[in-house]
Amino acid sequence: MSINILKNRSINTSRQLSGRTVRNMSQQTVENNKDVVYIKKLELATTVGTDAWNQMSKQKLLVSLKMETDFRKAASNDDLNYTLNYALISKQIENFVNNTRHGKWDSLGSLSRNLSTHLMKNFKGIEKLNLQANLKSSHLRCNDFTIAINSNKNNDELQDELVISNLHVLTLIGVYPFERLNKQNATLDIIIPWQKKDVFQPPYKKIIDKVVDYVENSNFLTVEALVENVAKVISMDKYFKNLQNKEDIIISVKVLKLNAITQTEGVGVSCKRNLLDLDQLELPTINNNVVNGEKNNAYDLPSQIINNFSITHDEGFNTVYLAFGSNVGDVFSNIVEALKILSSTKDVTVSKVSSLFQSNPMYFGDQRKFINGVLEVKTKLNPDEVLQLCKKIEYEDLKRVKHFDNGPRSIDLDIILFMNSKNEDIIVSTENLVIPHPRMLERSFVLEPLCELLDPTFSHPITTEPILKHLESIYRLQDEANILWKVTPIINKNHYGKLSDTERFMKYKNNVKLDPFKKTLIHQTVSPTYLMSIVNTTPDSFSDGGHIFNEIEKQMKFVETVYEGTKAFRENIIFDIGGCSTRPNSIQCCQEEEIDRTIPLIKGIRNNEKLDQSRIIISIDTYRAEVARQAIEAGVDIINDISGGSFDAELFDVVAKNPQISYVLSHIRGDISTMSSLNEYEATPSQSNENIKEYLNGELINDNLFYPLIRSVCYELAKRYQHALQKGVKRWQIIIDPGLGFSKKGKQNLEIIKQLPLIKNYSVELPSLKGEGNDYVNFANMPILVGPSRKKFIGDMIEESEPVKRDFATGAMIASCVGFDTNIVRVHNAVDCSKVLKIADELYRSDDLQ
């Protein structure tokens, strides 16, 4: 027999005061200062009903007592006649348990109540008794079952309790994909009331079995739902059906998730509910996700949140977000073809498309890298119909062959989010379809493009956390596999025969690091800077005076010289061919003359066998649609438009018809003759229009005086971006140029350079061109091109009036631009600047993840 005994004495300091003071103490104070004798975990062995294996065998029993008494005389005189003899009480307990009923009790409750009555009767000094009888082996799932009996001399109607501790269960609980796909260990602590008038104790084993069955065949998003539903399951036992005073009968439940946070032993919640509350609570239907005796692969969701997705065709358009990916065959053509088929389907409109990203394969690494993105679709189809359409495109139209899960594929289209015409989230969990997509929150190649299309406040329908925060959580893991390459196409199909790679992209890698001090995420470009060499075929160029104007041999020699002088330092060289001067107030040549100046040179470059065509990227510097169209036919990869599509309304149409071509969207105000005077940027966009919401790094900008210049430039670019997309230009085609020297004066250009990182973190909600609601425009992941070369603001700073003598200062300026996160620099002296970029990239772009 093992005895652990504690004695406690609460002595009121007023004992030292006068007798009169003691006599004037309130009765409440006396009650609050009872003396207590403890016996803790008296160990016995006896039969108390069936054990965990339903056998009538002896079990280890631990008895603890808390006995309230008054031993003032014993304390003052050290007299044993006025104390409770805990050794005697312990011996009495042992004799009573082992000898009464021959030591075979039918239940722990019966033993506990009889023992409590025996002690109150035989030990007059006990004024109030709390007896706890504990078993460690009464149920396989629960290693701690206790009955607490409360008694006093006044025979007050005190309530007894059954305490079930450390009840082990496995269940689906949580909001993250890994939580939805794998059951977690949890423990339950339950307190069940046992009224004095009830002879038989509540059937705790039956209740445990019911709780385990319910919890392990259900799933929950929150621990709050779990504990309340467990309380409801307990209250449904017939023991509680006919009880009176239901508002006074309280069931308590506590849950701990044991593996939720590795640095803790567990996290959880508890609740107390009376029977009246629980009678009004509806218990959700069990969703055990079992088909034909086997667990299917659906993403388990609590049945109470799964929507009925019977959407009639009479309602408005639903909004669907689809993730796409390809790594087999001509991946870019696969993606473009899939979008064409979607757009040509009745009741389906592709409304938005993200940038394109190159990602490493997940789950099965021995395969080609993927090109991924996300698109927004407006449709009257319901979720099942959208799924059928996606599978038709994959397997019938683009001939996808699925050898195994997560393997190579010509095209993959996954539904990730679905909203009805009222913008309400549709949630589905079936064997064939789960919405939201169960693994979307673990994939940067889904969340990164998705966040381009959704405003920063848009929340996941299950987790209720903003999608942007989930993306940040991925990046906080600091896993290189999550870092993506943004790509823009430079795939001129008219000249595949001249190129060694028929799937060419310009690539930009944006690393995300965790600041070790502030614990914030820092976005940093780590891919090499692209070099764009200016090739002027005009007689009136401000920078070189047209020294190779109208002489194709000199032009070709210049191109060859630049190529040879830069190839040791640059993987690629961009030749930006211009046939019409765009300097302020210059006289504009006619369209035919511009074509005559540029198209022969483009063709000459493409047919020049001295040039490695896989390293040559050709750009046409034009704002005219017809020039752009003919340049594309001749072999250009980029349309570099200083007007942002504002000088020729048909230019966006040409770009939209050629999704394989990149397009430089530039900031400008007015036209060639007026732009120099339109350089005031005093008011911020949201200051001018209260309906405009601007964001930086996903946070709403509330300060109207904050960076008015760069915000105005970004907002005006966003409006041109709107027009481009309305005409069908794809986001993946667009490169941003803030327009140095165009509608900017002096140090405004320097301010823009210093604030280049803000452009990539700028987004805005602005009135839709369709006249209803707002559009969300986000410049995240947009490549930035800057062209400071030989410009007047540089000459003013170094007091140099001749543009050709500004190259040294231009080198310093482009190095600074690299430090401020630009992706492409446009220069006149490309040979010298290629060496500057070599050094600048080593300084600013060198990274362990590169």
C-alpha positions in Angstrom: 0.0 0.0 0.0 1.4 3.4 -1.1 0.3 6.5 0.7 1.0 10.1 -0.3 -0.4 12.4 2.4 -0.4 16.2 2.6 -1.7 18.4 5.5 -2.7 22.0 5.0 -3.6 24.7 7.5 -5.1 28.0 6.8 -4.5 30.1 9.9 -6.2 33.5 9.9 -3.9 36.3 11.1 -6.8 37.7 13.1 -6.1 34.8 15.6 -3.4 37.1 17.0 -6.1 39.8 17.6 -8.3 40.3 20.6 -11.1 37.8 21.3 -13.6 40.6 20.5 -12.1 41.0 17.0 -12.3 37.3 16.4 -16.0 37.1 17.6 -16.9 39.9 15.2 -15.6 38.1 12.2 -18.3 37.3 9.6 -19.5 33.8 9.2 -18.4 34.0 5.5 -14.8 34.6 6.6 -15.0 31.6 8.9 -16.3 29.4 6.0 -13.5 30.6 3.8 -10.9 29.6 6.3 -11.6 25.9 6.8 -8.8 23.6 7.6 -8.1 20.8 5.2 -6.5 17.4 5.5 -5.4 15.6 2.3 -4.7 12.0 1.4 -3.3 11.8 -2.1 -3.4 8.7 -4.3 -3.8 5.9 -1.8 -3.0 2.9 -3.9 -5.2 -0.2 -3.7 -6.1 -3.2 -5.8 -9.6 -4.3 -6.2 -12.4 -5.3 -8.6 -14.5 -2.4 -9.7 -16.5 -3.6 -12.7 -14.9 -4.7 -15.9 -11.5 -3.6 -17.0 -10.3 -2.4 -20.4 -10.8 -5.9 -21.8 -14.2 -6.3 -20.2 -12.9 -8.8 -17.7 -13.9 -8.8 -14.0 -10.3 -8.6 -12.7 -8.6 -6.6 -10.1 -7.4 -3.2 -11.1 -5.1 -0.6 -9.7 -7.2 2.0 -7.8 -6.0 5.4 -6.5 -8.0 7.1 -3.8 -7.5 10.7 -3.0 -9.4 12.7 -0.2 -9.8 16.3 0.5 -11.4 16.6 4.0 -12.5 20.0 5.3 -12.4 20.2 9.1 -11.6 22.4 12.1 -8.5 21.5 14.0 -7.9 24.8 15.9 -7.7 23.0 19.2 -5.3 20.4 17.8 -3.1 23.1 16.4 -3.0 25.3 19.5 -2.6 22.4 22.0 -1.0 19.8 19.7 -3.8 17.4 20.9 -4.5 14.3 18.8 -8.1 14.2 20.1 -9.0 17.1 17.9 -7.4 16.0 14.6 -8.2 13.6 11.8 -5.9 10.6 12.0 -4.9 10.1 8.4 -3.2 6.9 9.0 -6.4 5.5 10.6 -8.5 6.8 7.7 -6.2 5.2 5.2 -6.4 1.9 7.0 -10.2 2.2 7.1 -10.3 2.8 3.4 -8.2 -0.2 2.7 -10.4 -2.5 4.9 -13.7 -1.1 3.5 -12.7 -1.5 -0.1 -11.3 -5.0 0.3 -13.7 -6.5 2.7 -17.1 -5.0 1.8 -18.8 -7.1 -0.8 -15.8 -9.4 -0.7 -13.8 -6.7 -2.5 -15.9 -7.1 -5.7 -17.6 -3.9 -6.7 -19.9 -3.8 -9.7 -18.8 -0.2 -10.6 -16.4 2.5 -9.6 -19.3 4.7 -8.9 -20.8 2.3 -6.4 -17.5 1.9 -4.6 -16.9 5.6 -4.5 -20.3 6.6 -3.1 -20.4 3.9 -0.5 -16.9 4.7 0.6 -17.8 8.4 0.9 -20.8 7.6 3.0 -18.7 5.3 5.3 -16.1 8.0 5.9 -18.6 10.7 6.6 -20.3 8.4 9.1 -17.3 7.2 10.9 -15.2 10.3 11.1 -17.2 13.1 12.7 -14.4 15.7 12.2 -15.0 15.6 8.4 -17.3 18.5 7.7 -17.0 18.3 3.9 -15.4 15.6 1.7 -14.2 15.4 -1.8 -13.3 11.9 -2.7 -11.7 11.0 -6.0 -11.4 7.4 -7.1 -9.1 6.9 -10.1 -8.6 3.9 -12.5 -5.8 3.7 -15.0 -7.0 0.6 -17.0 -10.7 0.8 -17.4 -10.7 1.6 -21.1 -8.2 1.0 -23.9 -8.6 4.6 -25.2 -8.4 6.3 -21.9 -5.7 5.7 -19.2 -7.3 8.0 -16.7 -10.8 7.7 -15.4 -11.9 9.3 -12.2 -15.1 9.5 -10.2 -15.4 12.6 -7.9 -17.8 12.3 -4.9 -18.8 15.4 -3.0 -20.4 15.1 0.5 -21.0 17.3 3.6 -22.5 17.1 7.0 -25.6 19.1 6.0 -26.5 16.6 3.3 -26.6 19.4 0.7 -27.4 18.3 -2.8 -23.9 18.4 -4.2 -23.2 17.0 -7.6 -20.8 14.2 -8.3 -18.7 14.0 -11.5 -17.2 11.5 -13.9 -13.9 12.7 -15.2 -12.5 11.1 -18.4 -8.9 12.3 -19.0 -6.5 11.7 -21.8 -9.0 10.1 -24.1 -6.9 9.5 -27.3 -8.5 10.0 -30.7 -7.3 10.4 -34.3 -9.2 12.9 -36.4 -9.0 15.3 -39.3 -8.8 18.8 -37.9 -7.5 22.1 -39.2 -7.5 24.2 -42.3 -4.2 23.5 -44.1 -3.8 20.8 -46.8 -1.5 18.6 -44.7 -4.1 18.8 -41.9 -6.9 17.8 -44.2 -5.1 14.8 -45.7 -3.7 13.3 -42.5 -5.4 12.5 -39.2 -3.9 14.1 -36.1 -3.5 12.8 -32.5 -5.6 14.6 -30.0 -6.7 14.1 -26.4 -10.0 14.8 -24.8 -10.7 15.6 -21.2 -14.4 15.2 -20.3 -16.3 16.0 -17.2 -19.8 14.4 -16.9 -22.2 15.4 -14.1 -23.8 12.6 -11.9 -26.7 13.7 -9.8 -27.0 12.4 -6.3 -30.6 11.1 -6.9 -29.4 8.8 -9.6 -28.3 5.5 -8.2 -26.4 4.3 -11.3 -23.5 6.2 -12.7 -23.6 7.5 -16.3 -22.5 4.7 -18.7 -19.0 6.2 -19.3 -17.6 3.3 -21.4 -20.6 3.6 -23.8 -20.1 7.3 -23.9 -16.4 7.0 -24.6 -17.1 4.6 -27.5 -19.7 7.0 -28.9 -17.3 9.9 -28.7 -14.5 8.0 -30.3 -16.7 6.7 -33.1 -18.0 10.2 -33.9 -14.7 12.0 -33.7 -12.8 9.5 -35.8 -15.4 9.4 -38.5 -15.9 13.2 -38.7 -13.6 16.1 -39.5 -13.4 19.6 -38.3 -11.9 22.9 -39.3 -11.6 24.1 -35.8 -11.0 22.7 -32.3 -13.9 24.9 -31.2 -16.3 22.9 -33.3 -14.8 19.6 -32.1 -15.3 20.2 -28.4 -18.8 21.5 -28.8 -19.9 18.6 -31.0 -18.4 16.1 -28.5 -20.4 17.8 -25.8 -23.5 17.3 -28.0 -22.7 13.6 -28.6 -22.5 13.1 -24.8 -25.7 14.9 -24.1 -27.6 12.6 -26.6 -27.0 9.6 -24.3 -30.3 8.4 -22.9 -29.0 9.0 -19.3 -29.5 12.7 -19.9 -32.9 12.6 -21.7 -35.2 12.8 -18.7 -33.1 15.0 -16.3 -34.7 18.1 -14.8 -33.1 21.5 -14.4 -31.2 21.2 -17.6 -29.7 24.6 -17.4 -27.8 23.5 -14.2 -26.4 20.3 -15.7 -23.1 21.2 -17.4 -20.9 19.0 -19.6 -17.3 20.1 -19.9 -15.0 19.1 -22.8 -11.3 20.0 -23.4 -9.2 19.1 -26.5 -5.5 19.2 -27.1 -3.9 18.8 -30.5 -0.7 17.1 -29.7 1.3 17.8 -32.8 0.0 21.2 -33.9 3.1 23.1 -32.7 6.2 21.1 -32.3 7.6 23.4 -29.6 4.7 22.6 -27.3 3.1 19.5 -25.7 -0.2 20.5 -27.2 -2.6 23.4 -28.0 -6.3 23.4 -27.7 -9.5 24.8 -26.1 -12.2 23.8 -23.7 -15.9 24.6 -23.3 -18.7 24.1 -20.9 -22.3 23.7 -22.2 -25.5 23.0 -20.2 -28.1 20.5 -21.5 -30.5 23.3 -22.5 -27.8 24.8 -24.9 -26.9 21.3 -26.2 -30.5 20.4 -26.9 -30.7 23.3 -29.3 -27.4 22.4 -31.1 -27.7 20.4 -34.3 -25.1 17.7 -34.7 -23.5 17.8 -38.2 -23.8 14.6 -40.3 -20.8 12.3 -40.2 -18.7 12.6 -43.4 -16.3 9.7 -43.2 -15.3 9.9 -46.8 -15.3 6.1 -47.3 -16.4 4.6 -50.6 -16.8 0.8 -51.0 -14.9 0.2 -47.8 -11.9 2.2 -48.9 -11.0 5.8 -48.1 -11.1 7.9 -51.3 -8.7 10.6 -52.2 -11.1 13.5 -51.7 -10.1 16.4 -49.5 -12.2 15.9 -46.4 -14.3 18.9 -45.4 -16.8 19.1 -42.6 -20.2 18.2 -44.1 -21.9 21.3 -42.6 -19.8 23.7 -44.8 -20.0 21.8 -48.1 -22.3 23.8 -50.5 -25.0 22.6 -52.8 -23.5 23.6 -56.1 -26.6 23.1 -58.3 -26.2 26.4 -60.2 -28.9 27.1 -62.7 -28.0 28.5 -66.1 -30.6 31.3 -65.6 -28.3 33.0 -63.0 -25.4 35.3 -63.7 -21.9 34.3 -64.4 -19.8 32.4 -61.9 -16.2 33.1 -61.3 -13.7 30.3 -61.5 -9.9 30.3 -61.0 -8.0 27.6 -62.8 -4.4 26.7 -62.4 -2.6 25.5 -65.5 0.7 23.9 -66.2 2.6 22.1 -69.0 6.0 20.4 -69.4 5.5 18.2 -72.4 6.1 19.2 -76.1 5.7 22.9 -77.1 4.5 24.0 -73.6 3.8 27.6 -74.6 1.6 26.5 -77.5 -0.1 24.0 -75.2 -1.1 26.8 -72.9 -2.2 29.2 -75.6 -4.3 26.5 -77.3 -6.0 25.6 -74.0 -6.9 29.2 -73.5 -8.3 29.4 -77.0 -10.5 26.4 -76.5 -11.8 27.7 -73.2 -12.6 31.1 -74.8 -14.4 29.5 -77.7 -16.6 27.4 -75.4 -20.2 28.5 -75.0 -20.9 30.4 -71.7 -17.2 30.6 -70.9 -15.0 33.7 -71.0 -11.4 33.9 -70.0 -11.3 37.3 -68.1 -7.8 37.4 -66.6 -4.6 35.5 -67.1 -1.6 35.7 -64.8 2.1 35.9 -65.6 3.9 32.7 -66.6 6.3 31.0 -64.1 8.8 28.3 -64.5 8.8 25.9 -61.6 10.5 22.7 -60.5 8.3 19.6 -60.6 6.8 18.6 -57.2 6.4 15.1 -55.8 8.1 13.5 -58.8 11.4 15.3 -59.6 12.7 13.3 -62.6 10.9 15.3 -65.3 11.1 18.5 -67.2 10.4 21.9 -65.5 6.9 23.2 -65.8 5.5 26.5 -67.1 2.6 27.4 -64.7 0.0 30.1 -64.3 -3.5 30.9 -63.2 -6.5 32.2 -65.1 -9.9 33.7 -64.2 -12.9 32.4 -66.0 -16.5 33.8 -66.1 -18.9 31.0 -66.8 -22.5 29.8 -66.4 -21.2 26.2 -66.0 -21.4 24.5 -62.6 -18.3 22.9 -60.9 -18.9 19.5 -62.4 -19.4 20.9 -65.9 -16.2 23.0 -65.6 -14.3 19.9 -64.5 -15.6 18.0 -67.5 -14.6 20.8 -69.8 -11.0 20.8 -68.3 -10.7 17.1 -68.7 -11.9 17.3 -72.3 -9.2 19.9 -73.1 -6.5 17.9 -71.3 -7.2 14.4 -72.8 -9.2 14.9 -76.0 -7.9 18.3 -77.4 -4.3 18.3 -76.2 -3.9 14.5 -76.0 -2.6 14.4 -72.4 -1.3 10.9 -71.5 -1.3 10.3 -67.8 1.2 7.6 -66.8 1.0 8.3 -63.1 0.0 11.0 -60.7 2.1 14.2 -60.7 3.9 13.1 -63.9 4.6 14.9 -67.1 1.7 16.4 -69.0 0.9 18.4 -72.1 -1.6 20.5 -70.1 -3.1 20.4 -66.6 -6.1 22.4 -65.7 -7.2 22.4 -62.0 -10.1 24.2 -60.4 -8.7 26.0 -57.4 -11.5 28.4 -56.5 -15.2 28.8 -57.5 -17.6 31.6 -56.7 -21.2 31.9 -57.8 -22.8 34.9 -59.5 -23.4 36.5 -56.0 -19.6 36.1 -55.3 -20.3 33.5 -52.7 -17.7 30.7 -52.3 -18.7 27.3 -53.6 -17.2 24.5 -51.5 -17.2 20.9 -52.9 -15.7 17.7 -51.5 -16.5 14.6 -53.6 -14.6 11.6 -54.9 -14.0 13.4 -58.2 -13.8 17.1 -57.3 -12.6 19.1 -54.3 -13.0 22.9 -54.2 -10.9 24.7 -53.0 -8.1 22.7 -54.4 -6.7 20.7 -51.5 -3.0 21.3 -52.2 -3.2 24.9 -53.4 -1.8 26.3 -50.1 1.4 24.4 -50.4 2.3 25.4 -53.9 4.0 28.7 -54.7 3.5 28.1 -58.4 -0.3 28.3 -57.7 -0.4 31.1 -55.1 2.1 33.4 -56.8 0.1 33.8 -60.0 -3.2 33.7 -58.1 -2.1 36.6 -56.0 -1.5 38.6 -59.1 -5.2 38.4 -59.9 -6.7 38.8 -56.5 -6.7 41.8 -54.3 -4.7 41.5 -51.0 -7.8 41.1 -48.9 -9.2 38.1 -50.7 -9.4 35.2 -48.3 -9.3 31.4 -48.6 -12.9 30.2 -48.1 -11.8 27.5 -45.6 -8.9 29.0 -43.7 -10.5 32.6 -43.9 -6.9 33.9 -44.1 -5.9 36.1 -47.0 -4.4 34.2 -49.9 -1.4 36.6 -49.8 -0.6 35.5 -46.2 -0.6 31.9 -47.3 1.9 32.7 -50.0 4.1 34.5 -47.5 3.9 31.5 -45.2 5.3 29.3 -48.0 8.2 31.8 -48.5 8.9 31.9 -44.8 9.9 28.2 -45.1 13.0 29.4 -47.0 12.9 26.4 -49.3 14.7 26.9 -52.7 12.1 24.7 -54.4 9.5 27.4 -53.8 11.4 30.1 -55.7 10.0 30.6 -59.2 11.3 32.1 -62.5 9.0 34.6 -64.0 9.1 34.2 -67.8 8.1 36.4 -70.8 7.8 34.9 -74.2 10.2 35.7 -77.1 9.0 33.0 -79.5 8.7 34.2 -83.0 7.3 31.2 -84.8 8.2 32.7 -88.2 11.9 32.1 -87.4 12.1 28.7 -85.6 14.5 27.6 -88.3 16.9 30.3 -87.2 16.8 29.5 -83.5 18.3 26.6 -81.6 15.5 26.7 -79.0 11.9 26.9 -80.2 10.6 27.8 -76.7 12.5 30.9 -75.8 11.7 33.0 -72.7 13.3 35.9 -71.0 13.6 34.8 -67.4 13.6 36.7 -64.1 14.2 35.2 -60.7 12.9 36.9 -57.7 14.2 35.5 -54.4 12.4 36.0 -51.2 14.5 36.1 -48.0 13.6 36.4 -44.4 15.1 39.4 -42.7 16.9 37.9 -39.6 16.1 41.0 -37.4 12.7 42.3 -38.5 11.4 38.8 -39.5 9.9 40.4 -42.6 10.1 39.0 -46.2 12.5 40.8 -48.6 12.0 40.4 -52.3 15.2 40.7 -54.4 15.9 40.1 -58.0 18.8 37.6 -58.3 18.7 36.9 -62.1 21.2 38.7 -64.4 20.1 42.0 -65.9 19.2 42.0 -69.6 21.1 44.5 -71.8 19.2 46.3 -74.6 21.4 47.9 -77.3 19.9 50.9 -79.1 20.1 50.7 -82.9 19.0 54.0 -84.4 18.3 54.0 -88.1 17.1 57.7 -88.0 18.9 60.7 -89.4 17.9 62.8 -86.3 18.8 60.7 -83.3 19.5 63.0 -80.3 22.4 60.8 -79.2 24.4 59.9 -82.2 23.3 62.1 -85.0 22.2 59.2 -87.2 25.8 57.9 -88.0 24.4 54.7 -89.4 21.3 56.1 -91.0 20.1 54.5 -94.2 23.2 52.3 -94.6 22.4 48.6 -94.1 26.1 47.6 -94.2 27.0 50.0 -91.5 24.0 48.9 -89.5 24.9 45.2 -89.8 28.5 46.0 -88.9 27.4 47.9 -85.8 25.2 44.9 -84.7 28.0 42.5 -85.2 30.4 44.6 -83.3 28.0 45.0 -80.3 27.4 41.2 -80.4 31.1 40.4 -80.3 31.8 43.0 -77.7 29.1 41.8 -75.3 28.8 38.1 -75.7 31.5 37.3 -73.1 29.5 39.2 -70.4 25.9 38.7 -71.4 24.1 35.4 -72.2 21.7 37.4 -74.5 21.8 40.8 -76.2 18.6 42.7 -77.2 18.8 44.9 -80.2 16.2 47.6 -80.1 15.7 48.9 -83.6 14.2 52.4 -84.0 13.2 54.1 -87.3 11.4 57.1 -85.9 12.9 59.5 -83.4 10.8 59.9 -80.2 12.7 62.8 -78.7 10.5 65.6 -77.5 9.3 67.9 -80.2 10.9 65.9 -83.0 9.3 65.7 -86.4 7.7 62.3 -86.9 8.5 60.5 -90.1 5.7 58.7 -92.0 4.8 55.1 -91.4 6.2 53.9 -94.8 9.5 55.6 -94.1 9.7 54.0 -90.7 9.1 50.6 -92.2 11.7 51.1 -94.9 14.3 52.0 -92.2 13.6 49.1 -89.9 12.3 46.0 -91.6 15.4 45.3 -93.8 17.7 45.5 -90.7 15.5 43.1 -88.8 15.6 40.6 -91.6 19.3 41.1 -92.0 19.9 40.3 -88.4 17.8 37.2 -88.5 19.6 35.9 -91.6 23.1 36.8 -90.4 25.0 33.5 -89.9 27.7 35.3 -87.8 25.2 35.8 -85.0 24.1 33.0 -82.7 20.3 33.5 -83.1 19.6 31.7 -79.8 21.3 34.6 -78.0 19.9 37.4 -80.1 16.6 39.1 -79.1 15.2 41.7 -81.4 13.0 44.6 -80.3 11.2 47.2 -82.5 11.0 50.7 -81.0 7.7 51.8 -82.5 4.2 53.1 -81.5 2.6 52.2 -84.8 0.5 49.1 -85.3 1.5 48.4 -88.9 5.2 48.8 -88.2 4.8 46.4 -85.3 2.9 43.9 -87.4 5.5 43.8 -90.2 8.3 43.7 -87.6 6.8 40.6 -86.1 6.7 39.0 -89.5 10.3 39.9 -90.0 11.4 38.3 -86.8 11.2 40.6 -83.7 10.5 39.3 -80.3 9.6 42.5 -78.4 7.4 45.6 -79.3 8.9 48.6 -77.4 6.2 51.2 -77.4 6.9 54.6 -75.7 3.3 55.6 -75.9 1.7 52.9 -73.8 -0.7 52.2 -76.7 -2.0 55.7 -76.7 -0.7 56.9 -80.0 -2.2 54.2 -82.2 -5.4 52.5 -81.1 -4.7 49.4 -83.1 -1.3 48.6 -81.6 -2.8 46.6 -78.7 -4.8 44.5 -81.3 -1.5 43.5 -83.0 0.1 42.6 -79.7 -2.9 40.6 -78.7 -2.9 38.5 -81.9 0.7 37.6 -81.1 0.8 36.2 -77.5 4.3 34.9 -78.1 5.7 38.4 -78.4 6.6 40.6 -75.4 5.4 44.2 -75.1 7.0 47.1 -73.3 4.2 49.3 -71.8 5.7 52.7 -71.2 4.6 55.7 -69.2 4.0 59.0 -71.0 1.7 61.9 -70.9 0.4 63.8 -74.0 2.3 63.3 -77.3 5.7 64.0 -78.8 5.0 67.8 -78.9 3.4 68.2 -75.5 4.9 65.6 -73.2 7.7 67.8 -71.9 5.3 70.3 -70.3 3.2 67.6 -68.6 5.4 66.9 -65.7 3.6 67.9 -62.6 2.8 65.1 -60.1 1.5 66.9 -56.9 -1.7 64.9 -56.2 -1.7 61.2 -55.5 -4.3 59.1 -57.4 -6.4 58.2 -54.2 -6.3 61.9 -53.3 -7.9 62.8 -56.6 -10.5 60.0 -56.4 -11.6 58.5 -53.1 -12.9 55.4 -54.8 -9.4 54.4 -55.8 -7.6 52.0 -53.4 -3.8 51.8 -53.7 -1.7 49.1 -52.1 2.0 48.7 -51.5 3.3 45.3 -50.4 -0.4 44.2 -50.0 -1.1 47.0 -47.5 -3.6 49.7 -48.2 -2.0 53.2 -48.6 -3.8 55.6 -46.3 -1.3 58.5 -46.6 -2.2 60.8 -49.5 1.2 62.6 -49.3 3.2 59.3 -49.7 5.3 59.2 -52.9 3.0 61.2 -55.2 5.3 60.9 -58.3 5.8 57.1 -58.4 2.2 56.5 -57.4 0.9 58.7 -60.2 3.2 57.0 -62.7 2.0 53.6 -61.5 -1.6 54.6 -61.6 -1.4 56.0 -65.1 0.4 52.8 -66.2 -2.4 50.8 -64.6 -5.0 52.6 -66.7 -3.0 51.8 -69.9 -2.6 48.2 -68.6 -6.4 48.0 -68.4 -6.8 49.1 -72.0 -4.2 46.5 -73.1 -5.9 43.7 -71.4 -9.3 44.8 -72.6 -7.9 44.4 -76.2 -6.7 40.9 -75.4 -3.0 41.5 -74.5 -1.9 38.9 -72.0 -0.2 39.9 -68.7 2.6 37.5 -69.5 3.6 39.7 -72.5 4.0 43.0 -70.5 7.2 44.7 -69.5 6.9 48.0 -67.6 8.9 51.1 -68.5 8.4 54.1 -66.2 9.4 56.4 -69.0 12.6 58.2 -67.9 12.8 61.6 -69.7 9.2 61.3 -71.0 6.9 63.7 -69.1 9.6 63.9 -66.4 12.0 66.7 -65.6 15.4 66.7 -63.9 15.5 65.0 -60.5 12.1 63.4 -61.1 14.0 60.8 -63.1 16.3 60.1 -60.2 13.3 59.8 -57.8 11.8 57.2 -60.1 15.0 55.2 -60.3 15.2 55.2 -56.5 11.6 54.0 -56.2 11.7 51.3 -58.8 11.1 48.6 -56.2 7.8 50.3 -55.3 6.6 49.7 -58.8 6.9 45.9 -58.4 5.0 46.1 -55.1 2.2 48.5 -56.3 -1.4 47.4 -57.0 -4.6 49.4 -57.3 -8.3 49.0 -57.5 -9.7 51.4 -60.1 -13.0 51.8 -62.0 -13.6 49.1 -64.6 -13.6 50.1 -68.2 -16.8 48.1 -68.5 -18.6 50.7 -66.3 -19.4 48.2 -63.5 -17.4 47.7 -60.3 -13.6 47.9 -60.1 -10.6 46.2 -61.8 -7.6 45.1 -59.7 -4.3 45.8 -61.4 -1.2 44.4 -59.7 2.4 45.1 -60.9 3.9 42.2 -58.8 6.4 40.2 -60.8 6.4 42.7 -63.7 9.8 43.0 -65.4 11.0 46.7 -65.4 12.9 48.3 -68.3 14.7 51.6 -67.9 16.4 53.8 -70.5 18.5 56.5 -68.8 21.2 56.4 -71.5 22.7 59.8 -72.5 19.6 61.6 -71.4 19.4 65.3 -70.6 19.0 64.8 -66.8 22.4 63.0 -66.8 23.9 65.8 -68.9 22.6 68.4 -66.5 24.1 66.7 -63.5 27.6 66.3 -65.0 27.3 69.6 -67.0 27.8 67.8 -70.3 25.9 69.1 -73.3 27.0 66.5 -75.8 25.0 63.2 -75.4 27.9 61.0 -76.8 30.1 62.2 -73.9 27.6 61.0 -71.3 28.5 57.2 -71.5 30.7 57.1 -68.4 27.9 58.7 -66.3 25.4 56.4 -68.0 27.4 53.4 -66.8 27.1 54.7 -63.2 23.4 55.3 -63.7 22.6 51.8 -65.0 24.7 50.2 -62.2 22.4 52.2 -59.8 19.4 50.9 -61.7 20.5 47.3 -61.2 20.8 48.1 -57.4 17.3 49.4 -57.5 15.9 46.2 -59.0 15.5 46.9 -62.7 15.5 43.9 -65.1 16.4 45.4 -68.4 18.6 48.5 -69.2 18.4 50.2 -72.6 21.7 51.9 -73.6 23.6 53.3 -76.6 27.1 52.0 -75.7 26.3 48.4 -75.1 29.8 47.1 -75.2 31.1 49.2 -72.3 27.8 48.9 -70.4 27.9 45.1 -70.7 31.0 45.2 -68.4 29.2 47.6 -66.1 26.4 45.1 -65.8 28.8 42.3 -65.1 30.1 44.1 -62.1 26.6 45.4 -61.0 25.1 41.9 -61.2 28.0 40.5 -59.1 27.3 43.1 -56.5 23.5 43.2 -56.4 22.4 39.9 -58.0 24.7 37.3 -56.5 22.7 35.0 -54.3 23.0 31.5 -52.7 19.8 30.5 -54.3 20.8 31.6 -57.8 
